[in-house]
Amino acid sequence: MAGDLTPEVAANIQPLAEKLGAVQPTGYEILSEAKQGDQVVFRVKYLGKAGSLSVESTWAFIGEAWKVIKTEVI
């Protein structure tokens, strides 16, 4: 997954990673997928042993691959 992140997102992913780690994910549910111009926004609910966490990630096609350009807890 780290290869899917832009450098800006990768540099700031630690707080999200800590929150996700606290949930101890065992699965996920895609809540929504929406195209916004040339980007795609996914809302995903991670389900775990210690609860759940919903995350919104914005993807864009950069160079020759899809990359996460923004992510946040919702």
N, C-alpha and C positions, 0 to 999 in steps of 0.2 A: 504493500500500500504506500510506503514512503516514496516510491518512484512515481506515484500518481499525484504527488503534491507539488505545487509551485514552490520555489525557494522561500517566498514570503510566508506561505501557509506553514511550511515545514519549520520555519524559524519560530513560529508562535503556536505550535500544536501542543506543547507540554500541558497547559491547563486542561485542555479537552481530553488528552490522553489520561491524565490523572482521574478526571471524573468518570471516564469510561472504564478505567481499571477498577474503580471503586464499585462499579455495578457488577463486575465479573461476568461479562456477557457469555451467554450460551446460545444465543440466537438473535435474530432481528426480524423486523417487519417493515417493509417499504410502505410508508404512509401516503406518499404522493410523489409524482414526477411531473414537472411542468417545464415546457420550453419557454424561454424568455429571450427572444431574439436568437442569437447564435449560441446561447448558453442553455444548460439544463440544470434545474434545481431539484434536488432530491430531499425529501424528508424521510428519515429513517429512525425507527424506534428500536434501540438495542435492549434486549430482554436478558436479565441475568439473575444470578443467585441472590444479589443484594438489591433488587429493584429494576428500574428501567431508566433509560436516558434517551431523549429525542434530539436528533442532530439534523441541521439543515446544511447541505453541501451544494455549492455551485460549481459546476464543471464547464470547462471551455476547451475547444479543440485548439491546441497550441503546437505549432510545428507539425509533427506527424502523430500526435497522441492526445487523448483526452486527459486533462489535468484538473485537480481541485484548485480553484482560485479563491475560494472563500468557504469557511465552515464555522458554524456556531451552534451552541446548545440552544434549543427552543423550548 
